[in-house]
């Protein structure tokens, strides 16, 4: 069971783009092996850094519009949004320390 909230095409603007807090968006699919490795890592981040950032998941198979809008062609694709803009991207499976280092400024606030 994931700690990250599932977000649909219809919810994306309210949940991500209009969020006061930075949002990590995990673009994933059920059939994607590397996505299953990244999921628990982002769940840990969602709990450990809950005051600094929200973490949501977008299933690209179920939500093709938002995936197309952001040009998602390879998954897992993990995007950091701040004030409605993409400020960071990580493509592919990475360890937790990678995400913490990559987005240290946001996570340390």
Residue pairs with C-beta under 8 A, 6 or more apart in sequence:
2 39
2 43
2 57
3 43
3 46
3 47
3 55
4 26
4 39
4 42
4 43
4 46
4 55
4 56
4 57
5 15
5 54
5 55
5 56
5 57
6 56
6 57
6 58
6 59
7 15
7 16
7 25
7 56
7 57
7 58
7 63
8 58
8 62
8 63
9 63
9 64
9 65
9 66
12 58
12 63
12 66
15 23
15 54
15 56
16 23
16 25
16 56
16 81
16 84
17 81
17 84
18 84
19 54
19 81
21 52
21 53
21 54
22 52
22 53
22 54
22 80
22 81
22 82
22 87
22 106
23 53
23 54
23 55
23 56
23 80
23 81
24 42
24 45
24 46
24 53
24 54
24 55
24 56
24 78
24 79
24 80
24 81
24 99
24 103
25 56
25 57
25 58
25 78
25 79
25 80
25 81
26 35
26 38
26 39
26 42
26 55
26 56
26 57
26 58
26 76
26 78
27 58
27 60
27 67
27 70
27 72
27 75
27 76
27 77
27 78
27 79
28 35
28 38
28 39
28 57
28 58
28 59
28 60
28 75
28 76
29 35
29 59
29 60
29 61
29 75
30 59
30 61
31 61
32 75
32 76
34 75
34 76
34 92
34 93
35 75
35 76
35 93
37 93
38 76
38 78
38 93
38 94
39 57
41 94
41 95
41 96
41 99
42 55
42 57
42 78
42 99
43 55
44 96
45 53
45 55
45 96
45 99
45 100
45 107
46 53
46 54
46 55
49 107
52 106
52 107
52 108
52 109
53 80
53 103
53 106
53 107
58 66
58 67
60 67
60 72
60 75
70 77
70 79
70 86
74 91
74 92
76 91
76 92
76 93
77 89
77 90
77 91
78 89
78 90
78 91
78 99
79 86
79 88
79 89
80 86
80 87
80 88
80 89
80 103
80 106
81 87
82 106
87 106
88 102
88 103
90 98
90 99
90 102
100 107
